[in-house]
Amino acid sequence: GRGIKCLFKTRMEFIDWVSKHLPHPNYKGVEIDRRDNEGHYQPGNLRLASRTQQVRNRRNSARISWKGKQISIHEFPSPYSLNWTYVLAVKRRMTGEQIFAKFASST
C-alpha cells in the first residue's frame, strides 16, 4: 500500500546479496529488515533483526528524541519505569535529555 518495492533484479540476486553482506550462522531467530522503513528492499537498506527489533521498528511504535535521534522508547535508558517514561515522552512530549534533567532535579 505504501509503494515499498524489492529492487533486486531476481530472487537469487537478493539471496546472494544477503549471504555476502549479512552473514549469519543459520539465519534462525532473525529476519530481513529495512533500516529505513520508508525505503525499499535494496542494497544498503537491509539488516538482520530479531522479531522484537522488527516490532519496535514499526512506524506506530512509541519513539523518543535522544541525542539528536528518534529511537524506540524501549531502547531509551530511562531512569523511570517504561510506563512512566511513555507518559513523559509521548504524552508530555519530553525529550530524553529533558527526562534525565527531570530525574536529576528530583533526586
Backbone torsions as a table, in degrees:
resi	resn	phi	psi	omega
1	GLY	NA	-25.1	-176.6
2	ARG	-99.8	1.5	177.6
3	GLY	82.9	17.1	178.1
4	ILE	-72.1	130.7	-176.3
5	LYS	-125.4	159.2	169.6
6	CYS	-94.8	115.4	-174.3
7	LEU	-95.5	10.1	172.1
8	PHE	-78.5	144.9	-176.4
9	LYS	-69.2	-38.2	-178.8
10	THR	-137.4	164.4	175.9
11	ARG	-62.0	-38.6	-179.4
12	MET	-65.8	-38.6	176.6
13	GLU	-61.7	-41.4	177.7
14	PHE	-61.2	-49.0	-179.0
15	ILE	-62.6	-44.2	179.2
16	ASP	-62.0	-42.0	-179.8
17	TRP	-63.7	-45.4	-180.0
18	VAL	-62.3	-45.5	-179.7
19	SER	-59.3	-39.8	-177.2
20	LYS	-78.4	-42.4	-172.1
21	HIS	-99.6	-17.3	179.9
22	LEU	-129.1	61.5	-176.4
23	PRO	-65.0	144.7	179.0
24	HIS	-153.3	144.3	-176.5
25	PRO	-55.9	-44.0	-176.6
26	ASN	-146.2	-0.3	179.0
27	TYR	62.2	17.8	174.7
28	LYS	-83.8	137.0	177.7
29	GLY	81.5	4.1	177.4
30	VAL	-129.7	156.7	178.1
31	GLU	-132.6	159.1	175.8
32	ILE	-82.1	127.0	-175.7
33	ASP	-127.6	155.2	174.8
34	ARG	-93.1	132.8	177.8
35	ARG	-62.9	-46.4	178.3
36	ASP	-104.6	112.8	-176.9
37	ASN	-63.5	-18.0	178.4
38	GLU	-89.2	-13.1	-178.2
39	GLY	-86.4	172.2	-178.8
40	HIS	-88.7	171.0	169.9
41	TYR	-77.9	100.0	-176.0
42	GLN	-152.3	161.3	177.7
43	PRO	-54.1	137.0	179.3
44	GLY	89.6	-15.1	179.4
45	ASN	-113.2	13.8	-178.3
46	LEU	-112.6	150.3	174.8
47	ARG	-151.9	165.8	172.5
48	LEU	-95.5	136.3	-178.3
49	ALA	-143.6	149.0	174.8
50	SER	-75.0	168.1	178.5
51	ARG	-60.5	-39.3	178.7
52	THR	-61.5	-44.9	177.6
53	GLN	-61.9	-39.9	179.2
54	GLN	-59.5	-47.1	-178.4
55	VAL	-62.9	-41.1	-179.3
56	ARG	-70.7	-17.7	-177.7
57	ASN	-91.1	3.5	179.2
58	ARG	-69.1	155.2	-179.5
59	ARG	-64.5	-28.2	-176.7
60	ASN	-92.1	4.9	176.8
61	SER	-73.8	144.7	178.6
62	ALA	-64.7	133.3	-177.9
63	ARG	-127.3	158.3	-179.7
64	ILE	-137.4	145.0	175.7
65	SER	-81.1	122.5	-177.4
66	TRP	-146.5	118.9	179.8
67	LYS	54.8	42.0	175.7
68	GLY	80.3	5.4	179.5
69	LYS	-125.6	157.5	172.3
70	GLN	-95.8	117.6	-179.9
71	ILE	-122.9	161.7	175.7
72	SER	-62.3	142.0	179.1
73	ILE	-61.9	-24.6	178.2
74	HIS	-71.9	-24.3	-179.7
75	GLU	-89.1	-13.1	-177.3
76	PHE	-74.6	128.0	-178.0
77	PRO	-79.7	65.9	-172.9
78	SER	-72.1	142.5	173.3
79	PRO	-78.9	-5.9	-179.0
80	TYR	-108.1	171.6	174.2
81	SER	-66.0	161.6	-180.0
82	LEU	-59.4	-42.9	-179.7
83	ASN	-62.3	-43.9	-179.0
84	TRP	-69.8	-38.4	176.7
85	THR	-60.8	-41.1	178.6
86	TYR	-60.1	-44.8	179.4
87	VAL	-60.5	-46.1	-178.1
88	LEU	-66.9	-46.4	-173.3
89	ALA	-77.1	-45.8	-173.1
90	VAL	-89.2	-51.2	-175.7
91	LYS	-77.8	-36.4	179.7
92	ARG	-98.3	-2.0	176.5
93	ARG	55.8	42.6	177.5
94	MET	-90.1	148.7	174.4
95	THR	-84.1	168.7	176.0
96	GLY	-59.6	-39.8	178.7
97	GLU	-63.0	-40.5	178.7
98	GLN	-66.8	-36.9	178.5
99	ILE	-64.2	-44.4	178.9
100	PHE	-66.3	-36.6	177.5
101	ALA	-64.6	-40.6	177.9
102	LYS	-62.7	-43.0	179.8
103	PHE	-63.7	-43.9	-178.7
104	ALA	-63.4	-37.2	-178.3
105	SER	-76.1	-19.5	-178.7
106	SER	-95.5	-4.7	-179.5
107	THR	-101.0	NA	NA
